[in-house]
């Protein structure tokens, strides 16, 4: 008496896998589910899951290796730059070390940076670069591809971080104490003088990293600085960093960060009373190149 094999509905993917993983399939089985041959789909699917987990494990191991390199590079390049301040008051060697630190980390992490609209950035005049913030890798991308004479606006809490704090202070970056309003405004006045003297400044307009890549509310301090300095604002969109290293995650993944320079905005056309309009103009420019066009008003 012939034994009939009952066909069960399967996906094209499962049928393809079975047809390529069972060399003993017979016409009787119709090359579809036959539990006599390699366990059928129940044998194929665990193999797929095993491979997926193996790929994830290897990616996590490489992320750990990358973090070890980041730590070692921070110590080597950072300490070398700090020591150089003894005989290099203008911090040019420290700037070189910061550039090398950022470039090497991007290389080891397999993170590419693509630049668009660089013609909007004038190397010969001071400007305020207003940037969104998606990832810790944003800082590396900016250090690696902007002129080394650029300075960052940083919150005072970062000066307490070993090596990073000494680099920020020794490198002449603008330190803002957001808890002390009078000190903050004094820092902005000092920064405005520094900008008018020829130094371009980077401001992360959200004040912190976004967890999902969408824009957060903008902080007003950078715009008060722009009004005081009276130099052009260059909005810059950084897109892709949230996929490389999201906030609250340690898993570094290879990827691409796009750095898009937008047309300059003249802050002299605005005043303290109309700074909200200036903020809206910068926000519109940055949001125009984000992968996720929706913007968030949440505080983080």
N, C-alpha and C positions, 0 to 999 in steps of 0.2 A: 504494500500500500504506500503510495507516494506521500511524502511529507510536504505540506504546503507551508511556505514562509509568508507570513502576513506583513505587508508593507505598512509602515507608519509614516505619517507626514513628517518630513524633516526639511530643514532649511537647505538652500543651495550650498551654503558654506559647509555645513556638516556633510552633505553628500559628496562634495568635492574632496574634503579631508579624508573621508572613508575610502573613496576611490583611489586616493594616492597613498594611503597607508596600509592597504590590505592587498598584498600581491596574490592572494589565493582566492579572491572573490570568484564566484562561478555564475554562469547565466541564471542558475536556479535562484540565487540570491538577488538577482537583478541589481547588483552592486549597490544595494541600499541596506538598511539596518538588518544585519544578521548577527546575532549575539554569539555565534560560533567563531567569528573571525575577529580576533583582537579585541573583543569586548565591545565592539561597536562604538557609538558616540560616548559611552561611559569611559572608554579608554582614551579617546581623543581629547575630550574637554579638559581632563586633569593635566595633560601635557601642555595645553595652551596656558592654563593657569600657572603651571610651574614655570614656564618660560617668562610669563609676565612678572612673576615675583622675583625671578632671577635678575631680570633687567632692572627692576626697582632697587634691588639690593645692591647691584653694582653701581647704580647712580648714587645711592646714599653713601656708599664707601668712597666714591670719588668726591662727593661733597665734603666728607670728613677730611680727606686729603687736602682739599682746597682750603678749608678753614685752618688746618695746620700751617699751610703756606702763608695764609693771610696773617696769622699771628707772628710767624718768623719774619715775614717781610716788614711788618709794622715795627718790630723791634730793631731789625737791621737798618732799614732806611730811615726810620724815625730817629733813632739814637744817633746815627751818623749825621743827620741834618741838624739835630740839636747841638751836638758837639761843635759843628762848624760855625755856630753863631758866635763862638769865642773870638774868631778872627774874621768873620764875614757878617758885619753888622747889617748889611743890606739883604741878607738871607737869600742870596741867589743860589747858593749850593743847597739850601733847604728846599727851595722851590724845585730844583732839579731832582732831589730825592723824592719829593711828593709826586712829581710826574712819573718817575721810574717805578715807584710803588704802585701807582694806579695802573699804569700800562701792564706791568707784570701780573697783577691780579686779574685783569681782564683776560690776559693771554692764558693763564692757568685755568681760569674758570670757563674758557671757551665762550666768552661773551663778545659779540661784535657790536660796534657802534657805527651807525650810519648817520651822516650829517646832511641836512637839507637847509637851503636858504642862508648859507654862510655869508652871502654877499650883503646881508643886512647888518652884519657886525663890522664896525669900523675899528680897525686896529690902531688907528692914529688918534683917536679921541676917547675920552672917558665915557662910559655908559653904565647903566644899571641893568643887569640881566635878571629878569624875574622868571623864576622856574617853578614848575610843579614838582612834587616829590612823591615817587612811588616806591622807591627801594633804596637800600643802603648803597647799591651799585650806582645810583645816580651821581653820587659824589665822585666815585672813581671815574665815571664817564666824563664828567666835567673837568676834573683835574688832568685827565689824559689828553683831552682834545681842545681845551681852551688855552689861551696864552698863559704862561707861568706867572705873569705879573698880576693875574686876577686875584682878588681877595674875596673871602666869604663872610657873610654875616652869620654868626654862630651864637647860640644861647650860652649863658655863663656856665650852666651845668656841665657842658662839655669840657670846660677847662679843668675839671676835677678828674677827668679820665687820664690815667698815666700815659705818657708819650703824646697822645692826641692833644691834651691840654697845652703841653709845652710847645708843640708845633703850631697850634693856633695863636698863642701869645707871641712866640718868637717870630712867626711869619707875618705879623702885622695884620692879622685878620680882625674884623670888627666884632667885638664881644658885647652882647646885649644882656643886661640884667632885667628880665621882663617882670620880676617881682618888685623892683624899685623903679617907679615911673620916672622920677627925676633923673636917676642915673641912666635910664634908658634914653631919655631925650638928650642928655649930655653926650652919650655915645653916638647918637644920630648926628648931632652937630659936629662932632669930631670926624665922623665918617664922611659927612658932606664936604668938609674941608679937604679931606683926603681924596675924594672923588674929583673935586674941582681942580686939584693939583695934578690930575692925570691918571688916577687909578680907577679901574673898572671893578665893580662889586657884584657878587652873586647873592641874590635873595631868594630863599625858598618861601614863596608867598603864602603857603598854607601853614607854615610853622612846624609841621610834622609830616610823617609819611601817611599816605592813604592806604587803607587795608585792601581796597578793591580796585584801585587804579582811577577811581572817579575823583573829581576835584572836591576838596573840602572848602570850608569858608576861608576867605583870605584874611590874613592879619593886616592891620592898618599901618603897622610900624614902617614897613618897607616903602609904602606910598608917601608917608610923611617925610621919609629920607629923600625920596625922589623929588618931592616938591621943594625941599630945602636945597638940594644940590642943583636942580635945574638942568640936568643933563638928560639926554634921550633914554627912554626905557626900551629894552629889547625883550619882548616876551619870548620865552623858549619853552617848547613842549618836549617833555621827556616821556616817551611811550615804550612800553615793553619791559621795564624794570620789574613790574609787579609779577611777571611770569618767571623772571630769573631768580628773584629772592623776595617773596611777599613779606609783608610785616608779620611778626610773630612766627616766623618759620626759619629753620636753619638749613633747609634743603636748597642748595644752590643748583640751578639747572642751566645748562648751556642755552644761549638764546641771542636775541638781537635787541639793542636799545636804539631807538630812533631819537635823534636830537634835531628838532626843527626850529630854526630861527625865523621869527616873524618880523614884519615891518616895524620900524621904530615908532614909538608913541611919544609925542612931545608933552612933558608934564607942565611946561610953562603955560599951556592952554587951560590949566585947571588951577584951583585954589583949595585951601583947606576945607572950604564950605562945599566944594564940588568934588572932593576926593572920591566919593562913592561912584561918581561917573568914571573917574580914572580907573578905579578898581574894576568896574564893569567892562571897560574897554580891554584891559589886560586879560581879564577872565575869558572874554569872548575869543581873543586871539589864541590863548593857550588851548581852550576847549576845542577849537576848530580842527586840531590835528590828533585828538585823542581817539583811540580805537573804540572806546565807549563814549559816545557823544553825550549821554546823560550826565548831569553833574549832581553832586550831593551837597547838601547844606549841613550835613551832620558834623558835629565836633568829635574829634578823636584824640 
